Amino acid sequence: MAGLPLDIGTTNRAGPRDGPRAIRAAARMLTDERHPITGAPPASLDLSDLGEFEIALGDMEKSLALIEEQAAGLAHLVAFGGEDSIALALLRPLK
């Protein structure tokens, strides 16, 4: 999974850049060493948090290109946060 703290293309609704941090903070409270439904300990799963994808502050075109580059080559990715424009940059590497 990776966070995409991008909201430079939004108008009147800045804040999607804060999504990844808020989701991680809320997720920390969901488990106490074991998943509440499956009982699986998260550390035993084949998962990793890649942190935040790099973006170019103030440059939407460059930011989307950076997101596309960073997503390339990943077999699986759960991306969170960011504005709607990130979808195409995440889908292009899947072609």
Secondary structure in CASP SS format (residue, H / E / C, confidence):
PFRMAT SS
TARGET T0000
AUTHOR 0000-0000-0000
METHOD secondary structure of the structure
MODEL  1
M C 1.00
A E 1.00
G E 1.00
L C 1.00
P C 1.00
L C 1.00
D C 1.00
I C 1.00
G C 1.00
T C 1.00
T C 1.00
N C 1.00
R C 1.00
A C 1.00
G C 1.00
P H 1.00
R H 1.00
D H 1.00
G H 1.00
P H 1.00
R H 1.00
A H 1.00
I H 1.00
R H 1.00
A H 1.00
A H 1.00
A H 1.00
R C 1.00
M C 1.00
L C 1.00
T C 1.00
D C 1.00
E C 1.00
R C 1.00
H C 1.00
P C 1.00
I C 1.00
T C 1.00
G C 1.00
A C 1.00
P C 1.00
P H 1.00
A H 1.00
S H 1.00
L C 1.00
D C 1.00
L C 1.00
S C 1.00
D C 1.00
L C 1.00
G C 1.00
E E 1.00
F C 1.00
E C 1.00
I C 1.00
A C 1.00
L C 1.00
G C 1.00
D C 1.00
M H 1.00
E H 1.00
K H 1.00
S H 1.00
L H 1.00
A H 1.00
L H 1.00
I H 1.00
E H 1.00
E H 1.00
Q H 1.00
A H 1.00
A C 1.00
G C 1.00
L C 1.00
A C 1.00
H C 1.00
L C 1.00
V C 1.00
A E 1.00
F E 1.00
G C 1.00
G C 1.00
E C 1.00
D C 1.00
S C 1.00
I H 1.00
A H 1.00
L H 1.00
A H 1.00
L H 1.00
L H 1.00
R H 1.00
P H 1.00
L H 1.00
K C 1.00
END
